[in-house]
Amino acid sequence: MTNILNKKEIPVVFAVDDNYAPFLSVALNSILTNLNINYFLKVYVLNTGLSKYNEEKIKLLAEEFSQDVDVEYVDVTEKLNGLHDKMHVRDYYTTAIYYRIFIPSLFPEYDKIIYIDCDIVMLTDISTLYNVDLKDNIVAAVHEEAMSSYDCFGKYSEDFLDVPKMDYFNSGLLVINTKEYKKQKIEEKFIELMHAHKFEVAPDQDYLNVLLKGKVKLLDIGWNKTPIPEKEFDDNDLKVVHYKLNFKPWHYKGVRYEDYFWKYANNTPFINDLLSIRDNYTNEEKQRDEVAFSNLKQMA
């Protein structure tokens, strides 16, 4: 597709609630700042209701890039009817993690679409990601580093999910082959599996890894890099930083790659909100994070 400026369109989907709206603005700012001038971003924000405060602030950011982006809010409340009791969540997760499974049926006009979590920054041109050749794979994604960094998670992937740990992918960045996704009835199979089994370690991600096994084009780690401090990595290959697990610069100082987050946060209408979140994050909350991560490893 092209828009009125004859730019090629890239459809990008986010899933948010009010808690994650500030991080959406950072992610969006980083993507638009590095966008190739020949492309236009069509952004769909999946939600079940956002405050006017958050919508207006995201609108302010989008207006700064008015020639490059159009933001549309998509309410997925009806899609979730009858599923809430099966949507297991833990810790800081909300049911927003499940919205991504509906993307191909929500946007049938696209043959390919990008899904990205809000807690990322992109340091390169997103069109390079969009133009990845999927062939007959259902998604392109990146290996989940937790599976190869912590033995308990790798064992969980291989022994419980029957997915080789190096094939297990993170669902926070997906290039989706929507035609193949629908052809293989992944949405229907996801809901069936969700009713049959309760995966608790990485809820939506576990289901997708089981269902898409052998149908994933694995991209290099630089496209979805976790800021694990002790993990060796050539930063010249860094394209996307994903601030997941306990590596969140809005909660902790000294997080690997935190400078990138604050670089793009500083140019958003949410900067004061984000600084307030960081500066008011208590020791009790930090201790709770440690306990939660320890419990997660024990669960695995």
C-alpha positions in Angstrom: 0.0 0.0 0.0 1.0 3.6 -0.5 -0.3 6.8 1.0 -1.1 10.2 -0.5 2.6 11.1 -0.4 3.4 8.0 -2.4 5.3 6.5 0.5 5.2 2.7 1.0 3.1 1.8 4.0 4.3 -0.4 6.9 1.6 -1.6 9.2 2.7 -1.9 12.8 0.6 -3.1 15.7 1.0 -2.4 19.5 -1.1 -3.7 22.3 -1.5 -1.5 25.4 -3.4 -0.5 28.5 -3.0 2.7 30.4 0.0 1.5 32.3 2.0 0.9 29.2 1.0 4.0 27.2 4.1 6.0 28.2 6.4 3.2 26.9 4.4 3.1 23.7 5.4 6.7 23.1 9.1 5.9 23.6 8.9 2.9 21.2 7.0 4.9 18.6 9.4 7.9 18.9 12.4 5.6 18.3 10.8 3.9 15.3 9.7 7.2 13.7 13.1 8.9 14.3 14.9 6.1 12.4 12.3 5.6 9.7 13.3 5.6 6.0 11.9 8.7 4.3 10.3 6.5 1.6 8.0 4.7 4.1 4.9 5.7 6.1 3.9 4.0 9.3 0.3 2.9 9.8 0.1 2.2 13.6 -2.8 0.2 15.1 -3.0 0.4 18.9 -5.0 -2.6 20.3 -6.7 -1.8 23.6 -9.8 -2.3 25.6 -10.1 1.4 26.6 -7.4 4.1 27.1 -7.7 7.3 29.1 -8.1 10.6 27.2 -4.9 11.7 29.0 -2.9 9.0 27.4 -4.6 9.2 24.0 -3.9 13.0 23.8 -0.3 12.6 24.7 0.3 9.9 22.1 -1.6 12.2 19.6 0.9 15.0 20.4 3.8 12.7 19.6 2.2 11.5 16.3 1.6 15.2 15.3 5.3 15.8 15.4 5.7 13.1 12.7 2.5 13.9 10.8 4.0 13.1 7.4 5.3 9.7 8.5 2.6 8.2 10.7 -1.1 7.7 11.3 -2.3 6.2 14.6 -5.5 4.3 14.9 -7.0 2.8 18.1 -8.7 -0.6 17.8 -10.9 -1.8 20.6 -10.6 -5.6 21.0 -13.1 -6.0 23.8 -15.5 -8.1 21.6 -12.6 -10.4 20.6 -12.0 -11.3 24.2 -15.6 -12.2 25.1 -15.7 -15.6 26.8 -11.9 -15.9 27.0 -11.0 -14.0 30.2 -11.2 -17.0 32.5 -8.6 -18.7 30.3 -6.2 -15.8 29.9 -3.7 -16.6 32.6 -1.5 -13.7 33.6 1.2 -13.3 36.2 3.3 -10.5 37.8 3.1 -7.3 35.8 1.4 -8.9 32.8 -2.2 -8.0 31.8 -4.5 -9.6 29.2 -3.0 -7.2 26.7 -0.4 -9.9 26.0 -3.0 -12.0 24.3 -4.2 -9.3 21.8 -1.5 -10.1 19.3 -3.1 -13.5 18.4 -6.0 -11.7 16.8 -3.9 -9.5 14.5 -4.4 -11.4 11.2 -8.2 -11.6 11.6 -8.4 -8.0 12.6 -6.4 -6.7 9.6 -7.1 -9.1 6.7 -6.2 -6.4 4.2 -2.5 -7.0 4.9 -0.4 -9.9 3.8 2.4 -9.0 6.2 2.2 -7.0 9.4 4.6 -6.2 12.3 3.8 -6.6 16.0 6.0 -5.0 18.6 5.8 -4.8 22.4 5.8 -1.3 23.9 8.9 -1.8 26.1 11.4 -1.5 23.2 13.5 1.0 21.5 14.4 0.7 17.8 17.8 1.9 16.7 17.5 1.3 13.0 15.1 1.6 10.1 12.0 -0.6 10.6 11.6 -1.1 6.9 14.6 -3.5 7.0 12.6 -5.6 9.4 9.4 -5.3 7.4 11.1 -6.4 4.2 12.4 -9.7 5.6 11.5 -12.6 3.3 9.2 -14.8 5.3 8.9 -17.5 2.5 6.3 -19.9 3.9 7.1 -19.3 7.5 4.2 -18.0 9.7 6.4 -15.5 11.6 9.9 -14.0 11.7 11.1 -13.6 15.3 14.1 -13.7 17.6 15.4 -16.3 20.0 14.3 -15.7 23.6 17.6 -15.2 25.3 16.3 -16.3 28.7 16.0 -19.8 27.4 19.8 -20.0 26.7 20.8 -17.8 29.6 19.1 -19.6 32.4 19.2 -23.4 32.5 15.8 -23.7 34.2 14.1 -21.9 31.3 16.0 -23.9 28.6 15.0 -27.2 30.3 11.4 -26.0 30.6 11.3 -25.2 26.8 12.7 -28.6 25.8 11.2 -30.9 28.4 7.8 -29.4 28.9 7.0 -27.5 25.7 9.0 -29.9 23.4 10.6 -26.8 21.7 14.4 -26.8 21.4 15.6 -24.0 23.6 17.5 -22.3 20.7 14.3 -22.4 18.6 12.2 -20.8 21.3 11.4 -17.3 20.2 10.3 -14.1 22.0 6.8 -13.0 21.0 7.5 -9.3 21.6 8.7 -8.7 18.1 6.9 -10.5 15.2 6.8 -10.1 11.5 3.6 -12.0 10.8 2.7 -13.7 7.5 -1.0 -13.1 7.9 -2.1 -15.2 4.9 -0.2 -18.3 6.2 -1.4 -17.6 9.8 -5.0 -17.6 8.7 -4.5 -20.6 6.4 -3.0 -22.6 9.3 -5.9 -21.4 11.6 -3.4 -20.3 14.3 -6.0 -18.1 16.1 -8.5 -21.0 16.4 -5.7 -23.4 17.5 -4.4 -20.9 20.1 -7.9 -20.7 21.7 -8.3 -24.4 21.6 -4.9 -25.0 23.3 -5.6 -22.2 25.8 -8.7 -24.1 26.9 -6.8 -27.4 27.0 -3.6 -26.4 28.8 -2.5 -23.7 31.2 1.0 -22.4 30.4 2.2 -20.2 33.2 5.8 -19.3 32.6 5.4 -17.1 29.6 1.7 -17.3 28.9 1.0 -16.1 25.3 4.6 -16.8 24.2 4.5 -20.4 25.3 1.4 -21.1 23.3 2.8 -19.4 20.2 6.0 -21.4 20.4 4.2 -24.7 20.6 1.8 -23.8 17.7 4.4 -22.3 15.4 7.2 -24.9 16.0 9.1 -25.4 12.7 7.3 -22.4 11.0 9.5 -19.6 12.3 12.2 -17.6 10.5 14.7 -16.8 13.3 16.3 -13.4 13.0 19.6 -12.4 14.6 19.6 -11.4 18.3 20.2 -7.8 17.5 16.6 -7.4 16.4 15.3 -8.2 19.9 18.1 -7.8 22.4 17.5 -8.3 26.1 19.8 -6.1 28.3 21.2 -9.0 30.3 24.3 -7.4 31.7 26.6 -10.4 31.6 25.6 -11.6 28.2 28.4 -11.0 25.6 27.2 -9.2 22.5 28.6 -7.0 19.7 26.8 -3.7 20.1 27.4 -3.0 16.5 24.7 -5.5 15.7 22.2 -3.8 18.1 18.9 -2.9 16.3 16.2 -3.3 18.9 16.5 -3.3 22.7 13.7 -5.0 24.6 13.6 -4.0 28.2 11.9 -7.1 29.6 12.2 -9.2 32.7 13.8 -7.1 35.4 15.8 -5.0 33.0 13.6 -1.9 33.0 15.3 1.6 33.1 12.1 3.2 34.3 12.4 1.1 37.5 16.2 0.8 37.9 19.3 2.9 37.2 22.3 1.2 35.6 20.3 -1.0 33.2 22.4 -2.0 30.2 21.4 0.2 27.2 19.4 2.6 29.4 20.8 5.6 27.6 18.9 4.6 24.5 15.7 4.5 26.4 16.1 7.9 27.9 17.3 9.4 24.6 13.9 8.7 23.1 11.9 9.2 26.2 13.2 12.7 26.6 11.5 13.7 23.3 8.1 12.4 24.3 5.2 14.1 26.1 5.5 11.4 28.8 9.0 12.2 30.0 7.9 13.6 33.4 5.7 10.6 33.9 8.5 8.2 33.2 11.0 10.0 35.5 8.4 10.0 38.2 7.8 6.2 37.8 11.6 5.6 38.1 12.2 8.0 41.0 9.2 6.6 43.0 9.9 3.0 42.5 10.3 1.7 46.0 12.8 -0.8 47.6 9.8 -2.9 48.4 8.8 -3.0 44.7 12.4 -3.9 43.8 12.4 -6.7 46.3 9.1 -7.9 44.9 10.7 -8.0 41.4 13.5 -10.2 42.7 11.1 -12.6 44.4 8.9 -12.8 41.3 11.8 -13.6 39.1 13.0 -16.2 41.6 9.5 -17.7 41.7 9.4 -17.7 37.9 12.6 -19.7 37.7 11.3 -22.1 40.3 8.0 -22.5 38.3 10.0 -23.3 35.2 
